[in-house]
Amino acid sequence: MEELSYPTGREGGLRAEPLENGLMPRVLVLGATGYIGGRLIPRLVNAGYRVRVLARDPGRVASFPWGGQCEVFSGDAGDADAVDDAMRDVDVVYYLIHSMNAGKGFEEADRTTATVVARSAKEHGVRRIVYLGGLHPDDVELSPHLRSRVEVGTTLLSSGVPTLVLQAGVVIGSGSASFEMVRHLTEVLPYMPAPRWVRNRIQPIAVRDVLYYLLGAARVPDDVNRAVDIGGPDVLRYGQMMNGYAVEAGLPQRAIAALPVLTPGLASHWVNLVTPVPRSIARPLVASLQNECVMKNRDIDAIIPPPAAGLTPYRRAVRLALGRLNADAVETSWLDAEVFGAPSDRLPSDPDWSGRTVFTDRRRRRTTASAERLWAVILGIGGANGWYSSPLLWAARGWMDRLVGGVGLQRGRRSRSVARVGDAIDFWRVEEVEVTDAGSLLRLRAEMRVPGAAWLEMKSVPDGDGAWYEQRAIFFPRGLSGRLYWFAVLPFHGVIFSGMAARITEAAERDAS
């Protein structure tokens, strides 16, 4: 296994300690490719643990940056033989699996899996089980989703193996299903008729703090066998969480009206209608919000002391999830961000519906002109050379920008044939110029007035005697107005962007002849 450095700082005191035989502890992670597992494993590796994973699809594990740092066993956590095989010589088991499917039979499947793992851990002399459960109130009827998580925790606690159940509420980080529901609801709806649960109090926790507690749990003394609540420093109503997100995302605060008529089933349909979160995910999330989820005590502090710098406030956690803070400045004090990335970042393994909404328009066209000739045409775009598409539509867009206080097309460009980073080209700014043997790229950032952020990329890629022209328009909408803007201009993109691709390649061929 490749040796990785572990910087001191936030988690420096949670490094693995050698066993009596001199070896570092071996941990088995169940749920390695999930949202939390995919972020925890690199931190376990970097802390010195020998990491083993059990996965139904070992090929998926190999796709992670840390895949080569782990011992991979193939199988399902509900398969007793597969679990027994993976459990040999394991010191700590991380149980990070739970069905988010609201269909029939999920509770029985969770019960069976927990029973299999508890029995195997006891038989193989595992020193500790760590389970990430859900924050919940006592003495009230829980949703099937939360009820099942509590039952799994109870099964593990009665296994005979010292178990620490960490009960967390809404986890704040890009890719977390709970956070994505907050993100998309807030961005899409300027006015929100909402279920009564928007008034319920919730204690969210940043994903970086969840990982901190999980890493610390591996070193808890053997006499600890209990469930404890974990949460961030802020207790908020769900509606306050949404408006806190709005402030950090640069959106107006949302007017929220709590309606008594939206049942969990209807509310999950509504969430699925206005956001990309699938109903199968939205239903258990909505059902779990029917009750207030606030820490009952801070017993966790006596078991795992909080980070020296303190737990992450909600608004700061949102800023991290939005990428509004410099990841290097924030994370490298306790994590090699270059190797593993910030815990609040989106991972490629996260669901397609997670992360910021991004609209793109892609065009690709081959030309018989050389890559050098095509690149020369790309470098000269804009200003007096024009945009190789409908002059009328570009002029209209420039005048529209001027009318709302933008720069329009009046700036032109400094040189007709040279583009440097920082140069203005009409209502664009040159953000990147890259020339390599594999291809040349010009990236422009929009400085026109739009409800969001926009870029235009043009690339020349060598292909034998000719070249490929690749073009991509990227738009990050801001709130509902950004989405409406994109769909309003979408019909014109077919004319403008397809015309650009055709005429740029034609110009390269004409100039080469």
N, C-alpha and C positions, 0 to 999 in steps of 0.2 A: 504493500500500500504506500502510495506517495506521501511523504512527510509534509505536513502543512503547518505553517506558523500560526500561533494563536496570540494576538495582541492583548496586552493588558487593558483594563478599563472596566466597562459596565459588567461583563460576565467573566472577568479574569479570575475571580475567586471561585468559579464553578467548574474549574478544570477537573477532569477525572483523576482519582488517586489510585495508585497501583494496589492490586490485591496482595494477600500474604505470599502468593507464589511469584510475585514480581510482575505478573501480567496486568495489563489494563483491563478494566471490566468490559464484558461483552454485553451489548444491548440488542434486543430484538424489537424492531419497530413494525407494528401492524397498522396498516394505513399509510404506508410510506409515500404513496403517490398522491395522497390527498392534500388539501389546502395547508393544514398544519404540518403534516408529515414531511412534505416536500421542503418546508422551511426549517424544520427541526433537525433533520439528518445532517446537513452540512455543519451545523453548530455542534452536534455530537461528535462528528469526525474531528472537527477542529479543536474540540476540548480534550481529545485523546482517547475517546471510547472506540472500541472495536464494534463496528455496526453491522448488524445482519438484518435483512428485510425478508418478509414473506409476501410475495406478490403473485396475483393471478396471471399477470403479464410481465415476465421479466424483461421483455424488450422495451416496455415503457420505462422501467427503472433505468435502463441503459441510456435513455434519451436525456436524462437529467445530468447537469454538470458534475454532480457528485456520484453518479452511477458507478463509476469505476472505483470508488472509495469504499464500497460496501460488499459484503458477502450476500449473494442473492439466492433465496430458495423459492422454488416455484410451487404455488398452491393457494388454496383458499383458507381463510382463517376459521371457517366452519368445518373444515375437513380434519378430523382427529389425527389421521396419519401424517398429513402434511405439517400440522402444528407440532406434533411430537418430534418430527424430523428436525424442524427449525429450532425447537426449544432446547436442544442438547447444549450443555455448557454455557447457557445464558445466565447472566447475573440480574439484568433488569429488563422488564418487558414494558414497552410503551403501547398502550391500547388506544389507538386514535381512530377507530372505525365506528361508524354508526350510520344506519340506513337513513337517508334523507327522502326515501321513496315513501309517499303517503299511501301506497296501495296496500291491498290486503296481504297479511302474512309477514309484514316487516318486523312486528314485535316478536313473533315466534322465531324469526331468523336471528334477531339480535340476542334473544335469550339463549338459543342454541350455541351461537358463536361464543358468547361470554362463558357459558358452561364448559365448552371444550377448552378454551384458553385457561380458565381457572384450574381445571383438573390437571392439564398438562404442566402448568407452571408449578403446581404443588409436587407432582411426581418427579420433576426434574430438578427440584431444589432451587428454584429461582429465588433470589434474595428480595426482589421488590417488583411490584406491578404499579405502573403509573397510568391513570385513566383520566382523560379530559372529558368531563361531563358538562351538564348544563346548569346554570344558576336558576334556582326555582324557589318559590315560597313553600313553607310547610303548611300542613293542615288545610290545603285546598285541593280541589280536583284539578289535576294537571292534564294537559293535552296528551294524546297518545304518544307524540314525539318525545315530550319531556318525561312522561311516565316511563317510557322504554329506557331512556338514558339513566334514570334513577335506578331502575331494576338492574341494568347492566352493572352499575356501580356497586349495588348491594351484593350481587353475585360475586364480583371480584373481591369485595371486602370480606366475604365469608369463605374465601378459598383456602385459608390457612397460610397464605403468602402475604406478608406485610404489603398493604396497598395504600396508595395515596390517590384519592379522587379529587381532582381540581375542577371545581364547578364554576364555569365562566359564562358570562352573559354575551351580549353582542360584541363580536370581535371586529375591531376597526382596522382594515387593511385592504388594499386592492386585491380582489379575488375572493374575499370572504362573502358568502352568500348574504349574510345579514347586512353587511356594509353596502353591497351592490344594490340591495333593495332600497336602502336609504338614498344612495346616489341617484339611481334612475328615477325614483318617485319625485325627488326634489328637482331634478333637472327638467323633467318633462312637464310637471304640473305647476303653473304659477298660482293657481287656486286649487285647493285640495279638499274635496269632500271626503272625509276619512272615517274609518271605524272608531269606536269609542277608545280603542287601545292607544290612540295617539296621546291620550292623557295619562297613560300609565307611566310610572317611574321605572327607569332602566339604568343600570350601572355598566356602561360599556367599558371595554378594555382594549388597549392597543395590541396588535398582534406581537409586537416586539416584547411586550410585558408577558404575554402568554408564553412565549418561547423562553423567556427568562425563568419563569416558574417551572416550566417543564424540564429545563436543563438542571435547575436546582433540585428537582424532585429525585433525581438519580442518586443524590448524596444524603437523603434524609435518613436518620437513624432507623434501625430495624424495628424499634418498638412503636413506631408510628403506623397506625392502621385506622384511617378515618377519612371522611370527606370534609373538604374545606372550600369555602367560597373564595373566588378571586375576582377582582374588579378594579377598574381605574379609579382615579380620585374624584370623578364627577358623577353625581346622580342627576339624571335629566329625564324629562318627559320625552316620549318618542317624537312629539312635534318639535320640541326644542333641539333634538338631535338633527332633525331635518333642516331647521333654520340655521343651526350652527354649521351644517354642511354648506348651506346656501351662502353664508357669509364668506367662508373659506374659498368657495368656488367662484366668488365674484358675482353672485346672483342676488337679486332682491329677495328679501325674506318672504316666505310664502304665507298666505292667509289660509288657515286650516280650520275647517268646520267639522267637529266630531258628530257623526251621525249614529243613532242607536240601532239602525235597521240593517247594517251590514254584518251578516254572520261570517264566521271564518271561511266557510265555503265560498260565499259571494265575494268576500274581500280578496281571496286568493285568485278568483277569476278576474277581478278588477286589476290586481297587481300584474297578472299575466298579460292583461290587455294593454296596459300603459307602459310596461317595462319589458325588457327581454328576458327577465327571470322566468324560467319555466314554471308552470302551475304545480308540477310535482315537487318542486323545491319551495315555491311560495306558500303552499298550503301548510306544511308543518311549521314554517317560520311564522306565519300569521297566527296559527293556533297557539304557538308558544308565547305570543305577545298578549294573550288574553289576561294574564296576571302580571303583577309587578314583579320585576326581577332585580332585587337589590340585595347586596351582601347583608347577611344577618349579624356577622361579627367580623373581626379582623384576626381570627385565630391563626391565619396563614402566616402572620408576621413572626410568630414564635417558632414556626417550622422552617420557613424560608424567608429571611429578612428581605424587605423590599430593596430595590436597587439603590445604590448610594446616591444617585442623582434624583431619586424619586420616580414614582410611576408617571406615565405619560398622560397629560390632560387630554380631554376629548378633542378639542380644537387643534391641538398640535398633532394628534394622531391622524386627524383628517388631512392636515397639511402634508404630513408624510405620505399618506395614501395618494394624494394628488400630485406628489412629486414637487411640491412647492418649497421644500427645504433641500439644501444641497446634501445628497446622500453621503458623499465622502465626508463632509464636515460632521454629519450627525452620526454616521454608523461606524466609521473606521476606528473609533476609540474602543470598540468592543467586537468588531467583526471585520474580516477581510472582505469588504464590499466588492472589490474587483473580482474576487473568485466566486462569491456566493450571491451578491446583490443584497440590497436592503430588505428586511423582512416585510416591509409594507409594500414593496414593489410587486407588480403582477409577474407571475411566472408563466412560461409558455404552456405549462401543464394545466393552468387554470381554465375553467370553462370559457367557451367562446363568448358567453354573455357577460363576462366580468370585464372590469377595466373601463376606461373612458370610451365614450361613443366616438367612433372615427368614421368619416365618410371618405371614400376614395374614388377617383376616376382614373383608370389605367388604360393606356394605349401603347401598342407595340407595332412597329412597321419596319420591314426590311428594305434596304436600299442598296443599289449597286455601287453607290459612291463609297469611297474609302471612309474609315472611321475618322481619319484626320479631317477630311473635307466636311463630314457631317458635324464634327465638333466645332469647326470654324463657324458654321451656320448657327449652331446653338449659342455660341459665345456672343454672337452679334444680335441676338434677339432684342426687340423692344426699341424704344427711341425712334429715330428716323427710319430704322429698318422695319419697324412694325412687328406684329405678333403672328404673322403668317396665318391669319384667319380673318373672319369678317371684320373689316375696319369699322363698319357701322356699329356692330355690337360692342366692340372694344371702346369706341368713342362714347357710346351711350353709357357704358359702365364707368368710364372716367368722369363724365358729367354727373352721374348719379353720386359718385363719391365726393365730388366737389360740393354738391348741394347739401350733403350732410356734414360738411366740414373736413373732408379728407383732402389728400394731396392731388387726387386725379392723375391724369397722364401728363401734366405740365412739366414734370421734372426731366423727362427724357433720360439720357444717359451720358456719362462723361466721355466715353470712347465708343466708336461704332464696332470695334473688333476685339476689345479687351474687357474682361470682367474680373474684378478683384473683390475679395470678401469685404463687405461693408459698403460697396458701391450701391447707389440708388439706380434702379431701372424702372422708370415710370412710377407706378405705385407698388413696386416690389423693392426688396433689399436683398442683395446677394449675401447668402448665409454660408455657402460652401462652394468651393471650386476644387475638384479633385481630378487629377490626371494620373492614370496608372496604365500599365500594359493591358489590364483586364477591361478597361473602359474608363470613360471620362464623365464626370457628373457636374451639373450646375444645379444648385438648389437655391430657390428664391423664396423669401418669406414675405407674405402680403402685409403691406402697410396701409391698405385701403380700410375704410370703416366697415367692418363686418362683425356680426354677433358671434365671435369665435376666433380661432386662429387658423390661418391657411398657409400652405406652402405649394410650390410648383417645382417639380423635379424633371430635368431632361437629361438623358444619358445617351452616349454614343458607345456602342459595344462592338468591337471588331468581330467579323465573321468571314474568314477567308478573304476573298477579294472585295467583299462588301462590308456592310455593317448593319446592326440593328439599332433602330431609334426607339428608346423606351421613355415613356412620359407618364408621370403620375401627379395628379392633383390631390392634395390631402387637406381635409377640413375637420377641425375639432370644434363642434358646435358648443355654444354657451347657452344652456337652458333651452326652453321651448322655442324662443325666437331664432336660435341658431339652427335648430332642426327645420323650422318652417322656411328659413332662408335657403337652406340647401335644396329642399324639395321645390322651392319656387324657381330657382335658377337651373334645376336639373335638366329641363327641356333644352336650354340653351347650350348646355355642356356638349350635347351630341353634335351640335353645329360647330362650336368653338374648338373643342379639344380634338375632335376627329379631323377638323380642318387643319389645325396646327400640325398634327402628325403627318398628314398627307403633303402639305405644302413645304414643310421643313425638309422632308426627304426629297421632294421634287427639286427644291432649291439646291440641295447638295449635289444631286445628279446633274442639274443644269450647269452649275458652276464648274463641275468636273469635266464636262464635255468640251 
